[in-house]
Amino acid sequence: MFKPKTWAVCALVAALTLPAQATDVALVTSSGQAGYGSWQQFNVSDLDSLVFGTEWIDFSSAPGAGFGTPLTFTFTIGAGQVGRFTAIDGAFGGDTFRLTDFGNALGATSAVPVTDYASAPDVGLDFDAALVNPAFSQGVFLLGAGSHRISGRLDQSVLLNGVALNATVGAVRLTVAAVAPAVPEPSTYALLLAGLGLVGVRLRRRR
């Protein structure tokens, strides 16, 4: 007969092996739509995560069904456009993140010093303030046309009594613009003019 402790271990193993549902947040890609270019919050907490990890999770639906599920941001960039995707750390400075797009490595946010919870700078949920504060990690990623599904996880954590806190808050935002036409460099113009001059000289000689 199983002891209560054995049942608890079995329940934990079963929870870890079940596929975790995800919460998808569709980002607005048109400047004419409400919410365009606004910050979208994510959370990290290895205690609230359904898989006890440090991935971005849904916190807004607490205590709803989506609470603690992995959080992904989805959008499609049209042909001839480029997306500017920004990720920023919030609350206490000292955290960094690694991002993926459809599971493929996209990159990491900027390096910042490891800080302790007691002395770390605090901006709360003011992500604009975090964006101009070098103590807060940030990353800007340029994305081409097509569909994107971006998620992330904590790469470096603020410390609490020398131990990784593994809990923070951050945000992302997306802006989209038309791809600017390539502008020739001044040296290109110089070469073009020189070439035209040579052609003119040869034509005069032939005459």
Backbone hydrogen bonds, N-H to C=O, Kabsch-Sander energy under -0.5 kcal/mol:
donor,donor_aa,acceptor,acceptor_aa,energy
7,W,3,K,-2.1
8,A,4,P,-2.1
9,V,5,K,-2.1
10,C,6,T,-2.4
11,A,7,W,-2.3
12,L,8,A,-2.1
13,V,9,V,-2.4
14,A,10,C,-2.3
15,A,11,A,-2.1
16,L,12,L,-2.0
17,T,13,V,-1.5
18,L,14,A,-1.0
23,T,70,P,-2.9
24,D,22,A,-0.6
25,V,72,T,-2.7
26,A,24,D,-0.5
27,L,25,V,-0.6
27,L,74,T,-2.7
33,Q,30,S,-1.9
36,Y,33,Q,-1.5
37,G,174,L,-0.8
38,S,35,G,-1.8
40,Q,172,V,-2.8
41,Q,39,W,-0.5
42,F,170,G,-2.6
43,N,57,I,-1.7
44,V,168,T,-2.5
46,D,166,N,-1.7
49,S,45,S,-2.3
50,L,68,G,-2.2
52,F,49,S,-1.3
56,W,152,G,-2.8
57,I,43,N,-3.0
58,D,69,T,-2.3
59,F,57,I,-0.5
62,A,59,F,-1.4
64,G,61,S,-6.0
67,F,64,G,-1.2
68,G,58,D,-3.0
69,T,66,G,-2.1
71,L,56,W,-2.5
72,T,23,T,-2.5
73,F,150,I,-2.8
74,T,25,V,-2.3
74,T,72,T,-0.5
75,F,148,H,-1.8
77,I,146,G,-2.8
81,Q,78,G,-1.4
82,V,177,A,-2.8
83,G,143,L,-3.2
84,R,175,T,-3.3
85,F,83,G,-0.6
85,F,141,F,-2.9
86,T,84,R,-0.6
86,T,173,R,-2.7
87,A,139,G,-2.6
88,I,171,A,-2.7
89,D,137,S,-2.3
90,G,169,V,-2.4
91,A,124,G,-2.7
92,F,90,G,-0.5
93,G,121,P,-2.4
96,T,156,Q,-1.8
98,R,153,R,-2.2
99,L,107,G,-3.1
100,T,151,S,-2.6
101,D,104,N,-2.9
102,F,149,R,-3.0
104,N,101,D,-1.7
106,L,99,L,-2.7
107,G,99,L,-1.3
109,T,97,F,-2.3
110,S,138,Q,-3.0
117,Y,159,L,-3.4
119,S,116,D,-1.3
120,A,116,D,-1.6
123,V,91,A,-2.3
124,G,91,A,-0.5
126,D,123,V,-2.0
127,F,125,L,-1.5
130,A,126,D,-1.6
131,L,127,F,-1.7
132,V,128,D,-0.8
132,V,129,A,-0.6
133,N,130,A,-1.3
136,F,133,N,-2.2
137,S,95,D,-0.7
137,S,135,A,-0.5
139,G,87,A,-2.2
141,F,85,F,-2.8
143,L,83,G,-2.8
143,L,141,F,-0.5
146,G,77,I,-2.7
148,H,75,F,-2.8
150,I,73,F,-2.9
151,S,100,T,-1.9
153,R,98,R,-1.9
154,L,54,T,-2.9
155,D,96,T,-3.2
156,Q,96,T,-1.4
159,L,115,T,-2.9
160,L,163,V,-3.2
163,V,160,L,-1.3
165,L,158,V,-3.2
168,T,44,V,-2.0
170,G,42,F,-2.3
171,A,88,I,-2.2
172,V,40,Q,-2.0
173,R,86,T,-1.9
175,T,84,R,-1.6
177,A,82,V,-2.3
179,V,80,G,-2.7
188,T,185,E,-0.9
189,Y,185,E,-1.6
190,A,186,P,-2.2
191,L,187,S,-2.2
192,L,188,T,-2.2
193,L,189,Y,-2.5
194,A,190,A,-2.2
195,G,191,L,-2.3
196,L,192,L,-2.2
197,G,193,L,-2.2
198,L,194,A,-2.0
199,V,195,G,-2.0
200,G,196,L,-2.2
201,V,197,G,-2.1
202,R,198,L,-2.2
203,L,199,V,-2.1
204,R,200,G,-2.0
205,R,201,V,-1.9
206,R,202,R,-2.1
207,R,203,L,-1.6
